[in-house]
Each structure stands twice: as structure tokens, then as C-alpha cells.
Amino acid sequence: AVCSVGGTFKMSGGTISGNTAEKSGGALYLKNTLVDISGGTIADNSAKTEGGGIYIESSDADSVVAGITVSGNSADAFGGGIALFYADGITIQNCTIDKNKAPYGGGIANFGSDNVTLESNTITKNEAGDGGGIYIQDGAGNVITGGTISGNTATNGGGFELFESSAASVALLTGGVVISGN
């Protein structure tokens, strides 16, 4: 639906739904871009590889995704709702991420992104083989603070999975994050 390579992408409201990508980013494909999302809905999109709803790669460190609903999206590999690839420093806050599906990271998949902050999000009813709610692979300094991760299903890591990460790769859970019923 929308592809941005370089520059700035801004979204404040609106709906992007019913799209299919032959590769990545069913609704949004954002690469080497400053991302500034402050509301709206990304629903019922699909991608053949990653980012059924949103695909973000190599974003600007000041990028923010806030107050958005990401629901009913699917990907055939990573990140049914949102896929982050080397998106260092991005913040995702106050979002509802629900009913998305992918083999890795039904709600959110983070591959190789460092210093990602997930703050006060509601991540529910997502499905995956690995990491129903959240899947992190090879990312360091990631923080999940506040919010709720519940009702997600997966073969491994219903709520959250940290996979194939070095000793430096950690995810800090803080601020009263609730992980239940996964």
C-alpha cells in the first residue's frame, strides 16, 4: 500500500486495510526512514515474507510508532503485525497489537534491532510458531516496559521469545509489564 525509502513517513489517523505485499510490508514498507506514526489502524493486510501490517528496516533512531491499532494482519515468515529489521532505537508505545499471525512473532518480530523500546502496549491474541506476542532475535538493549502481553499462542514462547541471542543480547522487562494467559 505505502512504500517509503529514505526521508520521513508521518501518519496521524486513518486506516490502511486489505492489502497484500509479494514480499514485505502488507500495509507499510518503511526503509531508511524517520517514522512518525501517532494514531490510526493497520488491519487485515498480509505479506509473503515479513511485516504483514508494518515492515520497518534501518529506521532513524528517533522513530516512534504510537497510539496505533495493528490487527488481523499476517506474514509468511516474521512479524504478523509489525516486523523490525535493524531498526535500532525505535519506540513503539500505547499501541494495540492483536489477532496477527506469523511463524515468528505473531504480534511483533524484532530481528537484529538494538535499543528498541516497547512501552505500555497491549499485545493480545496473536499466533505464531515462535513468539506469539513478541519474538526477538539478535537484538541487544531492548526494553519492554508496562503494558500487557496476554492471550497469545505459540508452539514456543506464547507471550515472548528471545532466540539465538548472544550474551549481550538481552530484553529488560520493567515498569509492571503484565504477561499472563499465554
N, C-alpha and C positions, 0 to 999 in steps of 0.2 A: 504494500500500500504506500508506505513512505520510506524513502532511502535518503540518508544524509551522510556524505563522506566529506569530512572537514567542515569547518565553520561552526555554527551554533544551531541547535534544534530547540525550539520552545513550543510547549503545549500547555494550555491552561483551560481545561474543559473539553467537551466534545466526546465523540465516540468513534472508535475505529473497530469495525467488526466484519466478520465473514470473509476474510482474505486468506490466500494461500501463497506461500513462497516456495519456489522449487528448491531453494537452499535454506537460507537463514532469514529470520525476522518476518514472521507472518504479517504483523501489523507495522512494526517499526524496525528498520535496519539502520543502526547508528554506529558509524565507524570514524575514529579520529575526530570526534565531535564533542563540543561542550553541550551537555544535555541539561535542559532546564524544564522539567515537567512538574506542573503544580495542579494537577487535577485532570479528571476525565476517566474514560472507560476504554479498556482494550479487551474485547470479548470475542470468543468463537473464531479465532484465527488459527492457522496451522503452518508449520514449516517442515520441510523434508529432512532437515538436519537439526539445527538448534534455534532456540528462541521462537517458540510458537506464537507468543504475543510480542515480546520485545527482545531484540538482539543488540547488545552494546559491546563494541570492541575498541580497546585502546582509547577510552574516553578521556576527556580532560579531568584532572584531579578535583576540580570544583563542581563536577556534575552532580545533580540532585534529581531524584525521582521522588515526588511527594504527593500524597493525597489522591492517588490513582487507584482504580479498581482494575485488576487483571484477572479475568475469569473465563473458564471454559476453553482455554487455548490448548494446543497440543503440538509436540515436536517429536520427530522420529529418533532423536538422539539426546541432546541436552536441553534442559530448561523449557518445560512446557509453557510456563508463564513468562519467565524472564531468564535469559542467558547472558552471563557476563564473561567475556573473554579478555583477559589482560586489561580490565577496566579499573586500574588502580585508583584508589581514593574516592570512588563514587559513594554517595549516600542514598539509601532507599529508606524513606520514612513515612509513617502514617498511611501505609497502603493496605489494601485488602487484596490478598492473592489467594484465590480459591478455585477449586474444581478444574485445575490444569493437569495435564498428563504428559509424561515423557519417560523414557527408560532411565535417565539420570536427572534427578532434580525436577520433580513434578511441578513444584512451585517456582523455585529459583535454583539455577545451576551456576556456580562460580568456578570457572576454570582458569587458574593461574593469575587471578586478580588479587593484589595485595591491598591491605588497609581499607577494605570495604566495610561500611557501617550499615547495619540493618537495625533501624530504630523504630520501636513502637508500631510494628506491623502486625496484621492479623493474617496468619498463613494457615489456611484450613482446607480440608477435604481435597487435597492434591494427591495424585497417584504416580508411583514410579517403581522401577525395579530396585533402584538405589536412591535413597534420599527423597522420601515422599514430599516433605515440606521444603527442605534445603539440602543441596549437595555441594560440597566444596572439595575441589581437587587442586592441590599445589598452590594454594593461596596462603600468604603469611599476614599476620597482624589484623585479621578480620574480627569484627566486634558485632555481636548480636545483643542489643540492649532493649529491655522492656518488650512489650507486645506478647502475642500468643501464637504458639505453634501447636495446633491440635487437630485431631481427626484426620490426619494424613495417613496414607497407607503405602507400604513398600515391602519388598522381599527383605531388604537390608536397610535399616535406619529409617523407620517410619516418619519420625519428625525431622531428623537431622543426621547427615552422614559427612564425616571428614575422611577423605580417602586418599591413599598414596601420597601422603604429605611428608616432607622432611621434618626433622626435629624443630626447625624454625617455623614450620607451618602450624599455626595454632588458630583456634577460634575462641574468643573470650565471650562467655555468656555472662551478662551482668544486668543490673537495673531491674531485677524482678521478672525477667522473661519467664513466661509460663509455658512449659512443654508438657502436654498431657493428652491422653487418649489416642496416641498414635499407634 
